[in-house]
């Protein structure tokens, strides 16, 4: 170790940098090789600092180890003498993986042999300053000097950056003279013009060609073309970290022949639970990226664990994908490929990259797990034992197939196959060994010729599934290797999405099932009344980020309101009814009142509700004793009835034996002749009785799984008032033909959706979200 520190400092690295380099085994080994090659070329152990700095820069960024000697030679021979040339050289070898490398084209691309004199730099700077002279004299040192630097570098790509900057500074000083006090004053910020109200709304939410835009770019805009800087199909080798083998270009050629250069993605859920809000981002990203780039997306069930898979999960996953508006190009299963996956496992053993191991599962847990004593067993022996595993000649846990792979975190040899004597829902008892996700994932991507394997960073950070291991397995078997791209997981506060924890909530009776509207599974959100467009808009608003995102539910609810405000027709419902008798109407009085479905645009339709002598209003719209700021009905204060054209005034308050107000007797006056009231309230007449379920957050704390926030565990954090059921609410008859999942805005109450528990005798409504306005202020 000390010898390497001395070696690395001898080429110009600081002692601290040398020690940091030693922490990276791959980097330190490559740098040691480069130094040895350089010393051999020089015929001396002395390497000057400039050369050493370039060598370190090249080695630390090189992703093609087989080009190490080639690049080292060009640096030592002083054909590459600047950082700019090193970057160009690395870009060239990355984009030209095939052998042999065209050295002449390489040197041309790297500026080898190009000599730029100080005089040439001086002349070029002078020309560019002359071009901008008028603006420079006007703006002086507030002029963007970076523009000058950029134009000089564009004209003289290989010029030394320091010399260029010094020349620019000198000529600007000569033109403008030293900075004055006025030059040193801060430039005042220009006031932003306030956008007209209608333009602001358009920016926040608009629909163009079926794409809903919220705040900034739509999801399609974020995913289309060059927006993500992803590789183009067939250009996998241009991706950082992609491993190029002698057969890579041939495999990519065959891949392009099969796909025709079309983008291919996949959404690969495990069918052992219901999808949640985090999966919505994955669905939008995978299906959306394919759609935005005229590609196709597979729905592939990762059904490699027969113990936990149920048919209801397969069905629910497909329904949720389609509910969000996406149609899979084809539905596949990992089990479709059990035979080819097995054949590839046999080939992996033959190539010396896998072995049969007898360590038990508990022996493989934790850190610093010792190497398997069977790691070096003969290939022939592993082949025989693997076949015996296949034939059911071992008990569960007695043998596994492990891959010879050292992970970035130091863990070794992930399991590729394990024994499970459980019938598979599709293949029955054909197999008693099943591949793991870590083995199956990249190979199924390869078999289906996926171009972009899009994964959340939670999988990137998994024990085994990181990008390099993904590449390793494909390359170890010499099969087409897709590119894995990672994006940030979407999390919400005040909820749990873990399958195990949701099952615990169901088993303990806290929630009814996976689709309980207080959960954030997709089936629960659908049942609560969240429109799929709102969920997609939410994913677009969160954005396609690499970093993990934790968001509060109110941001999702805001997206829900935006959609429902435009799509949910209005109706009137009274949740806590108070009977009102209009004494100055005849007993048989009845008229029809036309109510617009969308008051902001009455051309979109209307419905008719009856108005009679007896109506019902909300209990909290009446106060027997006047309170300061209360604008609705009191014995001293009349109130208007929405849409009816009447103002009512209290004549008599009727109470039951306990003193509770049970009925009001009022008189009505046409709003045309009455003094304008301070407020208008909603009402119903001859209504339907219905059940209404009001939901609040299921948990009391933002992070119920955080032991520091909730020491007693998530089950101790339940909000006991998260569900309120009103069995005798009243709703106007315009909703009588509503179907399950139909949505309405109950005026002044919120947005509601018809629940699947509804019957022909009684409708059940779930409150989706409240209105933006506080009902108490209306």
N, C-alpha and C positions, 0 to 999 in steps of 0.2 A: 504493500500500500504506500509506504513512504517513498519507495523507488519511483512509483508512478507520479506522486506529487512533484518530485524533483524533475521528472521527465516533462511533465506538463508545464511547470514554471519555466523550464529552459526554453520554451518556444514563445514566452511572453505572457502566459496566464498568471494572474495573481495567485497567491497561495490559497486564498478563499475560493476563487473560481475553480482552481484545480481540485480542491476537496469536494466542492459541489458536483463537479463532473464525475468524480469517482462514485457518487451515489447512484449514478445511472450506468448500469453495467454495460448496456449496449453501446452507449455513447463513448464511454471510456475505452472499451475494446476497439471501437472503430478509430478513435483518435490515436491510440497506441499504434495501430496498423498504419495509419496515414503518416505518422512521424517516422516509423521505421522505413516506409517506402521513400519518404522525402530524404532521409539520411542516406539511403542507398543511392538515390539519384544524384545527390550532391557529393557523395564520397566523403562525407564528414558528418559529425554529430552536431555541428553548430548550425542552427536554423535561426535566421534573423527574426526579430519580432514582427515585422510586416508580413513576412511569409507565414509565420506561426499563427498570426491573427486570422489570416485568410483561410488557412487550413482548418482552424477551429470553427470558423463561420460556416465553411462548406460541410464539414463532418456533422455539425450539430443540426443541419437542416436537410441533409441528404436522406432520401427515402429509397434510394436504389444502391444498396451496398456493392453491387457488382461494378458500379461506375467509380468506386473510390480511387482505384489506382489511376484511372484515366484522368480524373479531375485533379488528383494530387500532382500528377506529372505536369499538367498545364499551369498549376500554381508555382511549382518549383522552377519550371523553365521560364517563369515570368511572362507567360503568355496571358495569364489572368492576373491582374495587378490591383484591381479595385473591388470593393464590395458590390458595386453595380454589376460588374462582370460576373462575380460569383453568383448573384441572383439570376442573371441571364443564363448562366451555365446550368444551374439547377433546374430552371424552367425548361430548358431545352431537353435535358436527359429525361425529365419527367414526362414530357410530351412525345418523346421518341424512344419508346422502350425496346423497339426491335433491334436485333443485331444483324449485321455490324452497324456501328454508329458512323454516320457520314461526318468525318472529322472536318472536312472543308466547310460544310454547311454549319457545323457546330461553331467553328471559330468565327465564321461570318456573323452568326447570331450573337456571339459574345463580344464582338468588337476586337478580336485579337488582331494585333498589328495596326490598329487605328491609332494614329498619333495626332493629338490636337495641341497646337502650340499656344502659349499665352497670348501671342499676337492675334491668333485667330479668335480666341475667346474675347479679347478686347474689341476687335472689330464687330463681332456679332452683338455684344452687349451695347455697343455704341449705336448700331442700327436699330435695335429694339427700343432703346431709350429715346432715340430720335422719333420713332413711330408714336410714342406716348408722351412726347415732350409737352404738348399743350395741356394735357390733363395733369401731368406731373406738376407743372408750374401752378396750375389752379388749385389742386388738392394738397400739394407739397407732401409732407410726410404722412398724410392720411391716405395717400394713394396705396393700393394693395401691392406691395413690393413682391408678393408671391407670384403675381401675374408676370412680372419681369423674369423671375427665376424660371417659371414654368416655360415661358417662350424660349428662353436660352437653352434649357435642357431639351426641349423638343427639337430645336435646330441642331444641337450638338449633344447627342445622346451619351457619348462616351467621355465627355469633358469632366474633369475633376470638379466635384461639387463645391469643395472649399474654395478653389481658385475662382469659380464662377461667382460665388457669393461675395468674395472680396472685391472682385471687379465691379459687380453691380453696386455694392455699397460705395466704392470709391467714385464711380461716375455719377451716382445720384448726389453724393456730397458735393462734387464739383459743380453740378448743375444748380442745386438748391441752396448750397451753403449750409452752415451749422443750423441746428434746430433752434427756433425762437421760442419765446414763452407761449405764443399762440399755437405753435406746433405741439406743445406739451399739454395743452388743455384737452380735457376729454371731449370727444364729439358728442353733442346732445343727441339723445335718442328721438327718433321720429315718432310722433304719436300715431298709434294704429287707428285707422279709420274703422268705425263701427259698421259692421255689415248690416244691411236691412234684415228685419226679422225673418222674412220669408226665405232669404238666402241662408241664414243661419240654420233654419230647420232643414233646408235642402241638404246642407252639408252633413247634418247629424244623421239624417235618415232619408234615403231616397231609393227608388227602385228603377234600375236601368236594365232592360233586356232580361228581366227575371232575376237579376242579382240584387239582393238587398244590401245597401251600403249603410254602415253605421260609423259615424265620426270621421274615419279616414278612408282607407281603402277597403273594398269588399274582399271577402276571402278569395274569390277567384283572381282578383288583381294581385293579391299577395302571393298566390301560388303560380301565377302564369309566367311562362317563359323564363327570363333571366332573373326574375325577382328574387329567387332563392339562391342563385349562384350554384345550383346543382350541376352535376356533369350531364352531358348529353348522352343518350343511349349509344352504347358502343365505345364511349370514351371513358370508361371506368378507370383506366390507368392514369388519368389526369387528376384523380382524387388523392388528396394527401393521405399517406399511410397505406394506399392500395399496393399490394404486393404483386409485382410482375414476375412471372415465370417464363421460361423459354416457350411455353405453349400458350401463353396468355393471348397473344394477338390472333392466333388461329381459333381459339375458343370464342373470342369476341366476334370474329368474322362469322363463325357458325351461328352465334347468338343473333347477330343482325339479320342473317338470312332467315331465321325463324320468326323474328319479331317484326321485320321490316322497318326497324328503327323506331317503333312505337313505344311510348312510355308505358311501363307495366308496374303497378303497385299491388299491394295486397293488404287486407285487414285480417289479422290472424288471431281472433279471440279464443280463449279456452272455454269450452262449453260446460263449465262447472259453476256458473253463477250468472246473474243478470248484469247487463251493462250499466255503467253509471255515467255521471256527467263528465268524468275524465275521459271515458271512452268516446264521448261525443266529439272531443277535439281530435282523437285518433281517427275516427270515422271521417270527419271533415277533412283532415289532412291527407289521408290516404286516398279516399275517393275524390276529394276535391282537387288534389294535385293531378291525378289522372285526368279528370274532367277538364281542368283548366288548360291542359297541354295535349288535348285530343288523344288521350290514352285510355287504358282500360284498368280496372281494379278487380282483383279476385277477392271473394269472401272465402277465406280458408279457415275451417275449424281445426284448431290444434287439439285433436282428440287422441292424445297419447297417454292419458291417465284414465283407464276404464273405471276406476273405483269412484270417481267423483262426477262423472258425466251423466246427464239425464236429458231425455228427449225434449223436455219443456225448455231447457236452456238453448238448445239448437233453434227451436222455433222462435223463442223470444228474441234471440240475437238477430235473426234474419228480419223479423218484424221491425225491430228498432232501426236497423240500417235503412230499410225501405221507408219507415216512418220519417226519417230525417231527409228523405228525398233522393236517396241514392239506389241505383240498381246494379248489383254485382254483374260483372261480365260473365262470370261463372262461379258456382259454389263448389268448392273442393274441400277435401278433408286430408289431414296428415295421414290418416289411415288408408287413403287411396294409394299411398306410396310405401306401405309397410314392406312389400317385397323388394322394391328397388333400394329402400333404405337399409334393409338387411343385407342385400348384396354389396352395398357400399361399405357396410361395417366389416364384412368379410375381407373386402379389398383393403380396408384400412389396416386390418391385422396383417395381411400379407405384406403390406409395405412397411411394416414395423412400427406403425403409429398407434397401435392399440393393443391391449392385452386383457386377459381375463384375470380378475382380482377377487380375493376372498375376504377382504376387510369388510367388517360390518358397518352399517350406516353411522352408528354412534362413534366409530373410530375415525370417521372422515370429517366430523364436525369441529368447529373452532379454528384457531390459528395455529401455525407452526405444526401442521399435521405431518408426521414423518412419511417418507416415501414408502410406497407399497413394497413389501418384500417380493412381490410377484411381478414387479415392473419390468424386469429383464428376462422373464421366462421366454423360452423359444417360441418363435412364430407358429411352428407346427403344433405345439402343445396348446397354444391359445385357440387355434382354429378348431381343434378337436373339442376343447372345453366349451367354446362358443356354440358349437353344434349341439353339444349335450345340453346346454342351457336352452336352446331352441326346442329340443325334444322333451323338455320337462324333467330332466334327470337331476335337478338341484331343487332345494327348497327356496322359498322366498328369502332374499337377503344373503343366501349362501354364496352367490357369485354375481359379479357385475362385469360389464365390459367398460373399461376406462380408456380414455384417449391420452396419449403421451404429450401433454401440453402444459407448459408452465405459464400461469397467468400473471398479469401485471402486478397483482396484489400478492404474489408469491405463492398462491395456492396452486396445487398441482393436480393434473390428471382428472378432469371432470368425468362424470359417469355418462356413458353413451347409451347403454342398455341396462335394464334391471328386470328382474323376474316378478311377475304378478299373475297369480292364478285367479284372475277375474275375467269373466266373459266380457268381450267388447261389444258395444251396442250395434256395431256394423259387421265386424268380422267374427263375432261369436267366440268359439274356443279355438280358432285357427292358430292363434298366437298365445304364448305364455310369457314371452319377453316383449317389452315395449321400449321404444326409444324415448329418450328424454327430450325436453324442449331444447336444451343446449345443443344437442346433436341434430335434432330434426329441423330446427328453424332455418339455418342457412342452406341446408340441402334441399328443403322444399322450395325455398326461394330459387335455388339453382335449377331445379327440375322444371319449375314453372317459368323460368327465364324472366324473373322479376328484374326490372332495371333499377328501381329505387326501393330499397328496403327501409321503410321509415319507422323508427322506433322511438319511444319515449326514453328520456335519459335515465329513468328508473331501471330500464333493462340494460342500458349501457353500463350502469354501475353494479349490476348483478354480479354474483360471485364469478360466473364464467362468461356471461354473454357480453363481451366488449368487442369493439370493432375488429381488433387484431385477431382474436380467436375465431371470429366469423370468417375472416380471410384465411386463417390458418387451415381450417377444416376443408374448405373448398380446394385450396391449393395442395393440401396433402393428398387429396384424391384426384387432383388434376381434372376438375370439372369447372364449368363456367362459374365465375365468382361475381355475384351482384355487388353493389355498393350499399353499405348501411349508413343511413343518415339519422342523426338524433335530433329530437326537439323536446322542449320542456313539457313536463307533465302539468296538467291543470288540476289544482286543488281548490276546494271550497272550505271556508270556515263553518263552524256550527254543525258539522255533520261527520259521519264516518262512511267510508265506502268499502272497507275491507269485507270480503265475503264472510269470513269467519265471524266478524263482529255483527254483521247484519243478521246472520243466522242466530246469533245469541240474542239479538233484539227480538227476533220472531219467536224463539223458543221460550223466552221469559215473558212474552205477552206484551212487551212494550209497544210493538207495532204488529199489524195484522199479518203482513206478508211482504215480499220483496217489492210490491207495488203500493205499499202504504204511502200516501201523498206527503208524509213528513220526511221521507227519505229522498235521496238524490240519485236513485237509480233512474234510468231512462223510462222504465215502465211506470215508476212512481210519478215522475214529472208529467208523463202523458196523462195519467189518471187525474192528477191535480188540475190539468188543463193548460199546461205550458205548450204553446204551439211549437212545432219543430222548427219553423222559420226563426223563432226567437232564440232557440238554442244555437242554431247555426250562426245567427247574428252575434250572439254572445261569444262564440268561438272566434269569429272574425274580429270582434272588438278586443278580445284578449290578445289576438295576433299570433302569428307563427314565430314563437320565440324559442331560443335554445335554452334559456334559463327556466327553471321551474317557476310556475306562477301560482300564487295563493290569492284567491279573490273572495270577497264577501258576497253572500247571496243577494244583497240588494242590487248589485250590478246586473246579475242575471234577471232579477225581477224587473229592472228598468227596461231591459230588452223585451221582456214579456209584455209590459204595458204598451210599448211602442207598437207592437204587432196587433195586440188586442184592441187598442184604441181605433185602429183602422178596419178591423175585421169582425169584432164582436158586436152584434146588434144590441140596441138598448131594450131593456125591459124594466118593469118595476116590481120589486119584491119587498116585503116587510118581514123582518126577521123576528122582532119582538112586537107582536101586533097589539094595538090599542083600538078598540071599537069606537067609531065616531058616527053618531046619528045626526043627519041634517034635518032639523025640525021644520024648516020652511019649504021643504020639498014634499010633494004628495007621496004616499006610501008606495004607489006603483010607478013612481018616476024612474025613468031610465033613458039614458042617451048614450050615444057612441062618441068616444073621444079618440081622435087619430093621433098616434104617437110616432114621431119619426124614428126609424131604426138608427139613423146616424144624424143627430141634430146639426152637425157642422155641414152636412151635405144632404139635404132632404130629398134630393133627386134619387138617392140610393134606395128609397122605399120607405114604407111605414106599416104600422099594424093598428088595429082598432081594439080598444078596451072599453068595457062598459063603465058607466058612471051612474050610480043609483043613490038612494036615500041613505044607505049604510055603506060606509067605507072603512078602511083600516089604515092607520098610520103607525109609524114607529113610536114606541113608548118614550124614547128619549127625545122625540121632537116636541114633547109637551112638558112644561114645568108649571106646577100649581102655584108656586111662589116665584115671582120674577127674580132673576139673577142678573147681575151686571154683565153686559156683553152678550146675553142670550137673545137671539134674533127670531126664534121660532115661536111656536104657539104657547100663549099663557092666557089666563082669564082676562088680562088687560091688553093683550097684544095679538092682533089677528095674524094670519099667515096665508100665503098663496098656495094653491094646489097646482103642481106642475102639469102642464098640457091641458088642464081642465077648463081654464078660464074663470076660475072662481077664487074668491078670498073667503075664508071661514073665520068666524068669531065665536068664542066659547060663551055658552049661555048657562050651562050647568055641568058640574063635575060629579060623577057617580062613583061611589066607592063600595067595596065589599065590607064584610064584617070586620076584617083586620085593618081596614083603613087604606087599602091599596086602591088606586084609581083603576077602574075596570071599563069605564065608558065615558065619553064626552057627548054632550048634546050641544050642537052648534047651529048657527045659521050661516047661509052662504050668500054672497053678493057677487055679481058679475065683476070681474077685474076691470072691465071698461069703466064702471061707475064708482068702484071703490078706490079709496086712497091706496097708492102703491105700498104693498107690505115690505117689511125689511127682508123677508126671505120667502122662498118657495120650497115646499117639501113634496116628497113622493108619497104615493098612496096606492091602494088596490081596492077594487070593488068586485064582488062575486068571484073571488080568487080561487085558485087551486091550492090545496094544502100540500106542502112538500117538506122534505128534510134537508137541512143545510148543515154542512160540516165546515167549521172554521179552524184553520190551522195556524199555529205559531211555530217557532223554532223548536226542534226536538231536544236540543241541548242548551244548557244555560251558559256555557263558556265557549269561546271561539274555537279552542283546540281541545276537545273532550278527550283526545287520546294522549295529551301531554301530561305526564305524571307530575310535573312541577305546577301545572295549572289546575289539574284535577287529580289529587293524590289518591282518591278512592277508586279511580278507574272510570271508564266512560259510562258504565251502568249506573254510577252514583250521580251522574250529571244530568239525568233526565229531567226535562221540564214537564212537571205534572199537569200543566195547563196548556200543553201543546195541541190538544184537540178539544173542541167544544162542539157538541152535537145539539142542534135545535130541531126538534122533531115536528113542531107545529108552526113552521114558517109559512107565509102566504106569498104567492107569486101570481102575477096577472096571467090570464088564459092564453096570451099570445105564445107561450112556450109549451103549450099542451102537446104539440107534435114533435117536441125535441127528441133527438136521438143521443145515444151515448157519445160523450166527448164533444157534443155541441157546446158552443161557448156564448156567453152573454155578458153584457155589462149591466148589472143591476144598479140602476141610477142611485148615486150617492152611497152605495154600499161596497162596490168592488167588482172584480171580474170573477165569473163563476162558470163551472163546467159540469155537464151532466155526468154523474158517476155510473159505472156499470152495475151498481146495486139497484138502480132504478127499476121500477116495475110499471106495468100498465096502470096500476092503481095509484102509485105514488112516485113522483120524481125525487131523486136525491141529487143535490148540488154540492160540489166542492168549491170553496172559495180559492181561486187560483192566486190572486194577489189583490191587495187593497188598491184603491185609487190613489193617485199622487196626492190629491188634496186631503186634508184632514176633514172628515165629515162634520166634525164639531164646529167647523168654521163656515159651513155653508149656510 
